[in-house]
Amino acid sequence: MTENTQTPSSPYSELPTQYAPAEVEGKLYERWVERGYFEADEKSEKPPYAIVIPPPNVTGSLHLGHAFEHTLIDALTRRKRMQGYETLWQPGMDHAGIATQNVVERELAKEGKSRHDLGREAFVERVWQWKGESGGQISGQMRRLGDGVDWSRERFTMDEGLSEAVQTIFKKLYDDELIYRAERIINWCPRCLTAISDIEVEYQDDEGELVSIRYGEGDASIVVATTRAETMLGDTAVAVHPDDERYKHLVGTEIELPLTGRRIPVVADEHVDPEFGTGAVKVTPAHDPNDFEIGQRHGLPNLAVMDEHAVITVHGPFQGLDRLEARSAIVAALRADGRIVAEKRPYTHSVGHCSRCKTTIEPRLSLQWWVKVGPLAKAAGDAVRDGKVKIHPQEMEKRYFDWVDNLHDWCISRQLWWGHRIPVWYGPNGEIVCVGPDEQPPSGEGWTQDTDVLDTWFSSGLWPFSTLGWPQQTDSLAKFYPNAVLVTGYDILFFWVARMMMFGLYAMDGTPPFGTIALHGMVRDERGKKMSKSFGNAVNPLDWMDKYGSDAVRFTLARGANPGVDVPIGEDWVQASSKFANKIWNATRFAMMNGATIEGDLPSVEEMSATDRWILSRLNETVAQADAFYEDYQFSKLSEALYHFAWDEVFDWYVELSKTTFFAGGEPAKASARVLGEVLDVMLRLLHPVVPFVTETLWTTLTGGESLVIADWPKDSGFRDAAAEAEIEGVQSLVREVRRFRKEQGLDDKQKVPARLDLSATVLAAHEAAIRQVLRLQPEGDAFSATATLPVAGATVALDLSGTIDIPAERKRLSKDLAAAEKEKQQAEAKLGNEAFIAKAPDNVVDKIKGRLAKAEADIARLQAQLAALPAA
């Protein structure tokens, strides 16, 4: 190929010689949005394909986890749009109750104020102001990544419509007696001053102390162990197992609780493990969930000993102390009183922390609102068991069932001001009224609304249908519910997925919110370690986008995406993906520059060379592979297949093998130019969903088409040519063998070498010119003297290396390698001939030795042939 086969006005002349992502990506994305390519039409007759974005927090910014997940969703929706589906990728953000309130409270603290100084209404107004000015940075960052979302439908979980949905379903659940108010043990954050759900508690190993304390005196005493000595102030019993002979004489009696002067009963309860510790446990019903259950069974009083700040409230010497201060003071007092039997310090144990602020969680008895999840969770489990919803990968089903089949009632009230306020009013005479969105709340003296708001996950659980206009029966709801698939991380299988399943089935008459749950893993660093600012390995994907382009980041993430498996990623991999994007650019531009075209019909099979038929066969096989991988959410395999097809088969083989045809010109060159154009057209379509920017620029230049976003997805035509594939595999085998030999001789790939090719007995004869071009093999000439002869694929390649290598040195090197291979063969044969060894050795060890023998024999044959090919010294 040469640079002068087209005029300067040809399409390729519009393309810069080097690809500069920063100059392309932003402009392209805005063009896509302005032209409405991503907007979904609910009145369209096309089949629907809908996906909701897992709504990022309004406080958040794009991190690698977002970039990873969004890349996968964008690839799916771009392909479906090209396949002719009415495609909706629904965007939006979550109001993130605790996180957002914390952000605004920190801002107020800088002004020396608290939310209480403003009052509820003014504070909520301040949060809305913050949201308008600073919230939602991630929307702009999603544009950088290339997210093909329908921005005209962007929603926020505190929007008016979504608020109506929240109030509607709360009322429906309340009327169906699936929402109730009760005093139970909850997870309390003394820093955020609110209840949080079980799934928002992060457990980590903390160092504390385990103290054993003697309650009572003499034979009427019991030793209990605890890591939270401060809670003993709220003990209302000691529990033992009913069958524990050591304590049977004490069951039903009372013993004195140290430091308090109170007497508490000894109760028998099967919850107690007699084999653990002393077989006796202190029971603090107001500060431990298991103790609360024991207390319920035995009618024990609930004695709370801390306030909302985890400060001791019991009258006496410990009143006013923080729980940790009280812990030390109480242990010291018990020690002074001779009550400490044993102390273990440090004692490492698992402790719950608030996922938002990392404060240690305090179990606390509190009056809260709850969802009775039993029937809802059963429906969510049955939907998967009955095949209505598929979980991918299937092995994740067990985790799902383990959760929904053992789900406890869900505490949905939060002691915050930012969020959906609970639509319940209390009257002056104890009345409780739940108000729906179309109902007027009670008014008059003494009527007040509940001060709590709903758990953020309550509103995001409605996301697949509330974003489509529910509870109104909208055209969008009819068109796009249920969603086709949910793509999300396995880490929020419990947080979010189970909530959406429960609410979707409940609100939408048994129709699940999606047909498939496709779970992906977490992004980790190149060593497989979790990314964290505290670890110093967190990465801002925007930095990589600035440096390498969004396509490079996207391709790296997709290439690592095996279903349900964590994804290690490092900058080197992004750099490699950047090289791939540049390769696509340079090679496609070069091909266009040398005549690649989509004009006219493809030549007939008879008009095409074997090389043309081979690449079209491989192209159709790649289309089929891509479709299969997409349908199975195998993004890693998809990316690998496209990478190797583009780089290896199209650019490294087809383009190189076709150069002589282009040089020769005429009808064969025209046929190959049309085939090459076809291959590039389809290849760019296949790559577009994963790397949209570089492919869009090249494809519109090559084809003159409007946009790949709305172009047709390629179809497998069914064309296969096994004979052509076998023929080109023979060419490849010969080329690889000669390249390997040249490398062993220390010859540069570009160094020209005189050669005689005997291809007459094979189908490779038609490819002699291409083989010589690719391998830099010159005609033999009059002075040709074969110094090396390589038998390959039924053909013979004779090379004259007399002017290129040191024959004696090469003979010495090959002889040394041959001796080593023969020694390896002898050692392997000796082991395999040892009957005692074979009888005892595992099969995998024997197989490994057999492999060593086979390799040694192959090396010997190769080295002997190379030595024989060398001329006499």
Secondary structure, DSSP 8 states (H G I E B T S, - for coil): --TTSS-TTSGGGGS-SS--HHHHHHHHHHHHHHTTTT---TT--S-EEEEE----BTT----HHHHHHHHHHHHHHHHHHHTT-EEEEE-EEB--HHHHHHHHHHHHHHTT--HHHH-HHHHHHHHHHHHHHTTTHHHHHHHHHT----GGG-EETTSHHHHHHHHHHHHHHHHTT-EEEEEEEEEEETTTTEEE-GGGEEEEEEEEEEEEEEESSGGG-EEEEES-GGGGGG--EEEE-TT-GGGTTTTT-EEE-TTT--EEEEEE-TTS-TTSTTSEEEE-TTS-HHHHHHHHHHT------B-TTSBB-SSSTTTT-BHHHHHHHHHHHHHHTT-EEEEEEEEEEEEEEETTT--B-EEEEEEEEEE--HHHHHHHHHHHHTTSSEEESGGGHHHHHHHHTT---EE-EES-SSS-B--EEE-TTS-EEE--TTS----STT-EE---EE-HHHHHTTHHHHTTTTTS--HHHHHH-SEEEEEEEGGGIIIIIHHHHHHHHHHTTT--SEEEEEEE--EEETTS-B--TTTT----HHHHHHHH-HHHHHHHHHHT--TTS-EEE-HHHHHHHHHHHHHHHHHHHHHHHTT----S----GGGS-HHHHHHHHHHHHHHHHHHHHHHTT-HHHHHHHHHIIIIIIIIIIIHHHHHHHHHH-HHHHHHHHHHHHHHHHHHHHHHTTTSHHHHHHHHHHHH--S-GGGS----------HHHHHHHHHHHHHHHHHHHHHHHTT--TT--EEEEEE-TTSGGGGGHHHHHHHHTEE---TT---SEEEEETTEEEEE--TTTS-HHHHHHHHHHHHHHHHHHHHHHHHHHT-HHHHHHS-HHHHHHHHHHHHHHHHHHHHHHHHHHHS---
